[in-house]
């Protein structure tokens, strides 16, 4: 009885699952665990050391290359482990074909994953050139990634003997039907290409769209552009709307401009007006807050005799600065104008109307 029980255990151990013994399965499990350990060692020892060497260089390009290849390189031990399993196990027939094809798919995935990941640092490097903008680099990265994976998926299907030709023909007919119902999407994609090629704006630019939206560009996508408003809420604007709208790119302005009209009393004498204008002009030309625009000088001049005041036009320019600093400069200018007007014995006027009442003779 006991011998029969031992024979049953031995037979079960040797036969296992579909002729694969339990010892073989334990060996395969050990190979899988070894592959995972090798993957961890590859990431934490080899790649981390290479990353430290890349950190010592001045360029960030090698750092991005190392990080982009970290995940694909981590798949190499897994692929090698599966290859060892297929070589170790006594697989035959369809099982051997399936196992071999799985290994081929893992190898193909590793290669094309590395190619797709490496496109980002490559196009980022080209993005520093004069002819390629950051937005164009982002688009080319996405398009090249999609094309690489299309080729990779085609090769994976070919491994299983699936012909891609009939699939493409079927997708061609399907795409015609889809195109009729997705015209707006394709319009947005084409509009996005024109926006990037014309370099209207880039991520990070502050833009104003028509009379409404005003904020910072965060990303230019295939279908829409994301703009972050000043209240931190995101707005997704379709690219077709952006291509047809008037877009002001504040990021590309050379100077900030202040153009004001102040009103002083009609009781102000000519000499007082002349002194007020000269002193304000002198302040604009000597203060470090303002700059010289070669196309138009800073000035303060009497511009009009209004209905209830004498109007003085003030025009000046500043270097492009942040809004907080810009507000501070405007405040300082207002206080300085008030001080100059007061020192010259004048005051500011406000809209008023005089009413004369005549007494009719009885």
C-alpha positions in Angstrom: 0.0 0.0 0.0 2.7 2.4 1.0 4.7 1.6 -2.1 1.7 2.3 -4.3 1.2 5.7 -2.6 4.9 6.5 -3.2 4.5 5.5 -6.9 1.5 7.7 -7.2 3.4 10.7 -5.8 6.3 10.0 -8.1 4.1 9.7 -11.1 2.3 12.9 -10.2 5.6 14.6 -9.7 7.0 13.5 -13.0 3.8 13.9 -15.1 2.6 17.2 -13.6 0.6 19.2 -16.1 0.3 18.0 -19.7 3.5 16.0 -19.3 5.5 18.8 -17.6 6.7 17.6 -14.2 6.4 19.6 -11.0 10.2 19.8 -10.9 10.2 21.5 -14.2 7.5 23.9 -13.0 9.5 24.7 -9.9 12.6 25.3 -12.1 10.5 27.7 -14.3 9.3 29.5 -11.2 12.9 29.9 -10.1 13.8 31.3 -13.5 10.9 33.8 -13.3 12.1 34.9 -9.8 15.7 35.1 -11.0 14.5 37.3 -14.0 12.7 39.7 -11.6 15.8 39.8 -9.4 18.0 40.5 -12.4 15.6 43.2 -13.5 15.8 44.9 -10.1 19.6 44.7 -10.0 19.8 46.1 -13.6 17.7 49.1 -12.6 19.2 49.7 -9.2 22.8 48.9 -9.9 23.7 49.3 -13.5 21.3 51.9 -14.7 21.5 53.9 -11.5 25.3 54.0 -11.8 25.1 55.1 -15.5 22.5 57.8 -14.4 25.0 59.1 -11.8 27.7 59.3 -14.4 25.3 61.2 -16.7 24.5 63.6 -13.8 28.1 64.7 -13.7 27.9 66.0 -17.3 26.7 69.5 -18.1 24.2 68.3 -20.7 20.8 67.0 -19.7 20.4 65.1 -22.9 22.3 62.0 -21.6 20.2 62.1 -18.4 17.0 62.0 -20.5 18.4 59.1 -22.6 19.2 57.0 -19.6 15.8 57.6 -18.0 13.9 56.9 -21.3 15.7 53.5 -21.7 15.3 52.4 -18.0 11.9 50.7 -18.6 12.8 49.0 -21.9 16.1 47.7 -20.4 14.2 46.3 -17.5 12.2 44.1 -19.8 15.4 42.4 -21.2 15.8 40.1 -18.2 12.1 39.1 -18.4 12.5 38.3 -22.1 15.6 36.2 -21.4 13.8 34.4 -18.6 11.0 33.4 -20.8 13.4 32.3 -23.5 15.1 30.0 -20.9 11.8 28.6 -19.9 10.9 27.7 -23.5 14.3 26.2 -24.0 14.1 24.2 -20.8 10.6 22.8 -20.9 9.9 19.9 -23.3 7.2 21.7 -25.2 5.9 20.4 -28.4 3.3 21.3 -31.0 1.1 24.3 -30.4 2.5 24.9 -26.9 6.0 25.3 -28.3 4.7 27.7 -31.0 2.8 29.8 -28.6 5.7 30.0 -26.1 8.2 30.9 -28.9 5.8 33.6 -30.3 5.4 35.1 -26.8 9.2 35.4 -26.5 9.3 37.1 -29.9 6.6 39.5 -28.9 8.4 40.5 -25.7 11.6 41.1 -27.7 9.7 43.2 -30.2 8.0 45.2 -27.4 11.4 45.8 -25.8 12.9 47.1 -29.1 10.0 49.4 -30.1 9.5 50.6 -26.5 13.1 51.8 -26.5 12.6 53.5 -29.9 9.4 55.2 -28.8 10.9 56.4 -25.5 14.1 57.7 -27.0 12.2 60.0 -29.4 11.3 62.4 -26.6 14.9 63.4 -25.6 15.9 63.4 -29.3 13.2 65.9 -30.3 13.7 67.9 -27.0 17.3 68.3 -28.2 16.1 69.6 -31.6 13.6 71.8 -29.8 16.4 74.1 -28.7 17.1 74.9 -32.4 15.8 78.0 -34.1 13.6 76.2 -36.6 11.8 73.8 -34.2 9.7 75.2 -31.4 8.9 73.3 -28.2 5.3 72.7 -29.3 6.5 71.4 -32.7 8.9 69.1 -30.8 6.0 67.8 -28.7 3.8 67.1 -31.7 6.6 65.3 -33.6 7.3 63.2 -30.5 3.7 62.1 -30.3 3.4 61.4 -34.1 6.7 59.5 -34.2 5.7 57.5 -31.2 2.4 56.5 -32.8 4.2 55.5 -36.1 6.8 53.5 -34.2 4.1 51.5 -32.3 2.1 51.0 -35.5 5.2 49.3 -37.0 5.7 47.4 -33.8 2.1 46.1 -33.6 2.3 45.1 -37.2 5.4 43.0 -36.5 3.7 41.4 -33.4 0.7 40.5 -35.6 3.0 39.0 -38.2 4.6 36.8 -35.5 1.2 35.1 -35.1 0.7 34.9 -38.9 -1.9 37.6 -39.0 -1.7 39.4 -42.4 -1.9 43.2 -42.0 -3.1 43.8 -45.6 -6.8 42.8 -45.1 -6.9 44.6 -41.8 -5.7 47.8 -43.5 -8.2 47.4 -46.3 -11.0 46.9 -43.7 -9.8 49.9 -41.7 -9.8 51.9 -44.9 -13.5 51.3 -45.5 -14.2 51.9 -41.8 -12.1 55.1 -41.8 -14.3 56.6 -44.6 -17.4 56.1 -42.4 -15.6 57.5 -39.4 -14.3 60.5 -41.3 -17.8 61.5 -42.3 -18.7 61.7 -38.6 -15.4 63.1 -37.4 -14.8 66.0 -39.6 -14.5 68.4 -36.7 -11.8 66.3 -35.2 -9.7 66.4 -38.4 -10.3 70.1 -38.8 -8.9 70.6 -35.2 -5.9 68.5 -36.0 -5.1 70.4 -39.2 -5.7 73.7 -37.4 -3.3 72.6 -34.7 -0.6 71.8 -37.3 -1.0 75.4 -38.7 -0.8 76.9 -35.2 2.4 75.1 -34.5 4.0 75.8 -38.0 3.1 79.5 -37.8 4.6 79.7 -34.3 1.7 81.8 -33.0 2.4 80.8 -29.4 4.2 78.2 -27.4 3.5 76.5 -24.0 4.1 79.0 -21.3 3.1 82.1 -23.3 0.5 84.5 -22.0 -2.2 85.0 -24.6 -5.5 86.8 -25.0 -8.1 85.1 -27.2 -10.6 87.7 -28.6 -12.2 89.8 -25.8 -12.7 86.9 -23.4 -10.1 84.3 -22.5 -6.8 85.5 -21.0 -4.3 83.1 -19.5 -1.2 80.9 -20.0 -0.8 78.2 -22.7 -0.2 74.9 -21.0 -0.2 72.5 -24.0 -1.1 72.3 -27.6 -2.8 69.0 -28.3 -4.1 67.3 -31.5 -7.6 68.5 -30.9 -7.5 71.4 -28.5 -5.2 73.8 -26.7 -5.2 74.0 -22.9 -5.1 77.5 -21.5 -4.8 78.1 -17.8 -6.7 81.2 -16.7 -5.5 83.6 -14.0 -7.9 82.1 -11.5 -6.0 78.7 -12.2 -9.0 77.1 -13.9 -8.1 75.3 -17.2 -9.9 76.0 -20.5 -9.7 73.7 -23.5 -10.1 75.7 -26.7 -10.7 73.8 -30.0 -7.8 74.4 -32.4 -10.2 75.5 -35.1 -11.5 78.3 -32.9 -7.9 79.4 -32.2 -7.0 79.4 -35.8 -9.9 81.7 -36.7 -9.8 84.0 -33.6 -7.6 87.0 -33.0 -4.9 85.9 -30.6 -2.7 88.4 -28.8 0.6 86.9 -27.6 1.7 89.1 -24.7 4.8 87.0 -24.4 6.3 88.4 -27.6 5.8 92.1 -26.8 9.0 94.2 -26.7 7.8 96.7 -24.1 4.9 97.4 -21.7 3.2 100.7 -22.4 1.4 103.1 -20.2 -0.9 105.6 -21.9 -2.9 107.8 -19.6 -4.8 111.0 -19.8 -5.0 113.2 -16.7 -7.3 116.2 -16.2 -6.3 119.4 -14.4 -8.3 122.4 -13.5 -8.9 125.2 -16.1 -7.6 127.6 -13.5 -4.1 126.2 -14.1 -1.8 128.8 -15.8 0.3 128.1 -18.9 3.6 128.2 -16.9 2.1 125.7 -14.4 1.1 123.4 -17.2 4.5 123.7 -18.8 6.3 122.8 -15.5 3.9 119.9 -14.8 4.6 118.4 -18.2 8.4 119.0 -18.1 8.7 117.5 -14.6 6.6 114.4 -15.5 8.7 113.9 -18.7 11.9 114.3 -16.8 10.8 111.7 -14.3 9.9 109.3 -17.1 13.3 109.7 -18.7 15.4 109.5 -15.6 13.7 106.8 -13.5 15.1 103.3 -13.7 11.5 102.0 -13.9 11.1 103.2 -17.5 13.0 102.5 -20.7 13.6 104.2 -24.0 11.5 102.9 -26.9 13.4 103.7 -30.1 10.2 104.0 -32.0 8.5 106.4 -29.6 9.9 108.6 -26.8 8.3 109.0 -23.4 6.5 112.3 -22.8 3.8 114.2 -21.0 2.1 116.9 -23.1 -1.1 119.0 -23.0 -3.3 117.3 -25.5 -6.8 118.9 -25.4 -9.0 121.5 -23.9 -11.8 119.4 -22.6 -15.3 120.3 -21.7 -14.4 120.6 -18.0 -10.7 120.2 -17.8 -7.3 120.6 -19.5 -6.1 117.2 -20.6 -2.5 116.0 -20.3 -1.5 112.8 -22.2 1.2 110.7 -20.6 3.0 108.0 -22.7 5.8 105.9 -21.4 7.3 102.4 -21.9 8.7 99.7 -19.6 10.8 96.6 -20.0 8.6 93.4 -20.0 8.2 92.6 -16.3 5.7 90.6 -14.2 2.3 92.0 -13.5 3.0 92.6 -9.8 6.1 94.7 -10.6 4.1 96.5 -13.3 1.4 97.4 -10.9 4.0 98.8 -8.4 5.5 101.0 -11.2 2.1 102.3 -12.1 1.4 103.1 -8.4 4.7 105.0 -8.1 3.9 106.9 -11.2 0.5 107.9 -10.0 1.9 109.2 -6.7 4.6 111.1 -8.5 2.1 112.8 -10.8 -0.1 113.8 -7.8 3.0 115.2 -6.1 4.1 117.2 -9.2 0.6 118.6 -9.8 0.3 119.6 -6.1 3.7 121.3 -6.0 2.8 123.4 -9.0 -0.3 124.8 -7.4 -2.8 122.9 -9.5 -5.3 120.2 -8.9 -7.2 117.5 -10.7 -10.5 118.2 -12.4 -13.6 116.1 -12.5 -16.5 116.2 -14.9 -18.7 119.2 -14.0 -21.3 121.5 -15.5 -22.1 125.1 -14.7 -25.6 126.3 -14.8 -26.4 130.0 -15.1 -29.8 131.3 -14.1 -30.9 134.7 -15.5 -33.6 136.7 -13.9 -36.1 137.9 -16.5 -37.3 141.5 -16.1 -40.9 141.8 -15.0 
